[in-house]
Amino acid sequence: MASLSDPSKETETAREEDPSDVVYSVFTRSQKRYIVFLASWAGFFSPVSSHIYFPALNSVADDIDVSSTLINLTLTSYMIFQGLSPMFVGDFADKAGRRPAYMVCFLIYIAANIGLALQDNFAALFVLRCVQSAGSSTTIALSSGVVADIAIAAERGSYMGLVIAGSLPGPALGPVIGGLLSQYLGWRSAFWFLTIFAGAFLVPFVLFFPETARAIVGNGSIPPPRWNLPLVSWFKSRNSPPEGNLNQVKVRFPNPIKTLSIVFQKDVGIILFANAILFAGFYDVSASIPSIYNDLYGLDDLQIGLCYIPFGLGATVAAIVTGKLLDWNYRRLANQLNVPLQETRAHNLAHFPIEKARLQIAFPLLILGSCTVIAFGWFLDFGVHLAAPTMMLFFMGLTLTGAFNTVSTLLIDFYPMNAASAAASNNFVRCLLGAGATALIDPMLGAMGRGWCFTFISLVMILTTPLLWVIIRSGPRWREERRNKDRMS
């Protein structure tokens, strides 16, 4: 048997045996739903850890006696590590498995939150926010990898929608929780809350979550090493003879070069850059709300947190609806081209226009989302009633999140065997660009004013639409060239 640490060899072996009978995944629908539920819960920690901090920014700055500019640097550093850490953990998860990657990340995350709750100076805050980001930010990439492990392309949009929907209440609930805790118990209590919440997640995860990485368990039919079993299964297997691929799984030091190699593929690089522009605009709006709403409307931490609810609600609705639309559009094109929906190891997306199936949904969402950013900026510039810009936040979450979802799904369509690394490449590009945008938002607001600042951001976002047309037109050819090159290497 080919080494299970090499997915391509595993695929070739399966094809030689009987490719027409080897289903993509042996997990049942109920098992898939449970797996996606826990993956979705895990993905919640990255955005909630970022946004729970927003309402307390003014309180933290006052408490440790630093300027808002320095406090914004902790947002920038968080995003930098949000981009860098998945490069290592994504490759580790593709090789060693999802379960060990999740557990390492959560142990780091819990330790960082305890440290943040106990620190009392800016240097410690800065460093520990980086560590916190390193622990939590990979969860979304891992969740994308889990979807690629268990879902065929025809249903991948819906499952990705569920995973993303689980993470998107973070921008809505994080500020509310952070505002409540900061207002009544002090800003440190937010980090104690995250510590407890992460511990609550680990209990069902350690007990029941199965290994899904295709390099370890194939389509789910190969037992993982005993050390990588859910705890319940491990207890059941204590008196059984050893089985699984204990001697075949080789855990090596994570290689970030794989993620970088994905970034520099022509088609992937273009869609990652376009997605990063959208994300930077999205994050600029999020990061600017506390200071603008405090100055313009005199809101306290809790009230600012409540204003994020429409943002997260729109984003959550978008993730679910867009996922259904992606599956519908895939089926529509597949029926037109007489392409079978059911995938096996013998059938892949080599001759299917997956770029068109995914990105057709993105265009109207991108245009509408850019318009909401313009409206948001001018509502603030004219100082209209709080309800107007806050209503725009709902539509902004609804449209821009839908555009993000299409790109995230397309990435794992490109790299189903290395999905965590592909998702990590998305994190890397968009978080680094978002970090730079966050560092520039205060100077831009000061120099341009609220209306023109957000108009400029929106126009930059709209300029990404020609890039998506290039991908639809030339992407299939570039993907075929990459596939031929990989086959020859």
Phi, psi and omega in degrees: 000141178294150178301131182284355174278356179243097184301324183294322178292321177300317181296316180297320180297315180299322182294322181292328183290293178193081190298332184288340184258353184271105182289159183295320181212139179267356178294138178286169180299318180293322176295318178300318181296320178294316180299315181293324178300312180291323177297322178294318178299317179299320180293343180294332189290327182293306180291325181293326179292328177285312189277338178296342184273336186301310183295338183268002184304315181294321180292318179297315179300318179291320186292319180258008170059056175229166182281163177295332177295317178293320178298323177297335176296331176290333172290317180296315180296322178302316183289327177298313179289333174297331177273326186277316188297323178297339177300324180274312185289327179299315178294320177300317181292324179292332183264314187264338180123159180287319184301307180298326179294315177301314186293320177299315181298317183288329176293318176298317183297314180297317179299319180295320180295321176298317179297319179296323180291338184258346186282162182216023176214162188294320182299316179294319178301315182299310184293315183290331173295325175296316180294318177301316178297318180300325180283322188265331192290338182281347185299325180291319177297319179295321180296321175297321177297321178298317179298317179297328180295322193246346189243134174285166185298328183292339179242003187292326180300316181294316180293321175296323177300318179294319179296314180292323178298327178291329181276336188282341169299344178305310178297337179269309184282327181304308179297325178293312178298314179298319179296315178299311183294316180296321183292321189249336182237358183092153187294337180295331182297337178298322181284328173294322177300314180296325178298312181294318182295321178294321177297322178295325177292319186296332183298300178294330180296308182296325183286318195234339189290122181276157172288134182239349186303127186291337175289342183255311187245007181062234178272015180102355184271349181261125180294140176283171172303151185300326180292345182255016178276153168302149187301322178298315179292326179296317179297322179293333186263005185300323183264007180267155175295152181302140176214180180092196187244045183305319184272354184260342180272115180251114181269116180250166177298133183304141184248102181291347181297329179298318178296316179296324179295327176293317181302323187269008168289142188303306184291317181296317181300320181293313182290330176292321179294316179298316179295323180294323177299315179297317181295321180297318177296317178302315183286327176301318178297313181301315185288335183274343185301312184303311183290318181294313182293329177289315181290317189276321186244356178067033182278148175269183185302314182295315181296321176297317179301319180296331180290345177278347184302312178301324178303305182291325179296314177298320180294320180293315177300318182298318183299316182289312183294317180296322177301316178295320179295321179297317178294319178299316182291325176298312180296322180299311180291323179297319178294322178296323185262003182057043178262129179295143181281322183287128180259140168233182179291343178274340182246125178226193186262021187302323184244025179246135182283069184296330177300315179294318181300324182272312191282341175303328180285336188283327189301305181297327180293320181295315181296312180296320179297320178296322178295324179294327178294318177299312181299318179302313182297317182284331172301317179290322182297322180273357177064036180289176183304146183308328183299327185292304179295328181290325174297322178297330178298323177299310182291330176294314177297321182296316187273310184293323178294323175300320178294319177301318185298321180297319180291317180300320179291319179298323180298316181283341168295322179291321188229064182295334180274344178228047190294324180294321176293322178295317177295326177295324178296324177296314177302316184301310184289311187288326181286323177293318177292321177295325178296317177295321180294322179295322179292334184265347190296319180296311176300323179294316178298320180292322184276325189253341188085162187293315184297307183289329178299309182285335172294316178300315179301317181296317180296323176297320178297316181298328181294352178279347183299320177299330179296322179291326175296322178300319181294318179297321184282314188252347184303314180301321179294316179296322180293321178294320177299318179294320180295318178295321178295319179293324181292325181281337183277000000 
